[in-house]
Amino acid sequence: MSMDENSWIERVLQGDAAAFENLVCRYQARLVAFLWNLLGSGEDARDAAQDVFIHAYSRLGRFDRSRSFRNWLFTIAYNRGIDLLRRKRLFHRYGQRQARGGAAAVHAAPEGIEESAIWQPALRKVTPQERSVLTLKYNEDWGTEEIAAMLGCAPATVRVHLLNARRKLKKELAASGFVPGVKTVSAEEIP
């Protein structure tokens, strides 16, 4: 943990709530991006990130300072994200049962991350755990050991998630006609 983080945490614990803002500023964008990749919705990601910071603030006194604050924060985010996905899945199933039963069901268009048409279907094939591992590995540049510690699993499990995610993405991207390494040429670029 950096000296700044340690001093900010100490100040918060001594009653300076404004010092927590430094931690929020340091991690907010990265945490929202991580949650966006996990949840598939920018609005859900921002809401979940706010919940994560509130949770972290309320439990900061229990934080073990020998651990990494970043890892602790992302662990909270991962757990909150998975819980949110479970609740959404249960709500979706309830809505389907209501629709089959003839009762009026509420249908809302799913919010997705604003990505290219190629990536959206490919990412739907990857499990939330696999998306989390991909995000932490490639967006946050975390090592296998760090990811394993955050997820509470063995490093081999992280490697399996990465392998499975890569295979699924490769298969889906190939099926959509995307060929890695081949640059598409726009009409303006043709002489």
Secondary structure, DSSP 8 states (H G I E B T S, - for coil): --HHHHHHHHHHHTT-GGGHHHHHHHHHHHHHHHHHHHHS-HHHHHHHHHHHHHHHHHTGGG--TTS-HHHHHHHHHHHHHHHHHHHHHHHHHHHHHHHHTTS-------------TTHHHHHHTS-HHHHHHHIIIIIS---HHHHHHHHTS-HHHHHHHHHHHHHHHHHHHHHTT--TT-----GGG--
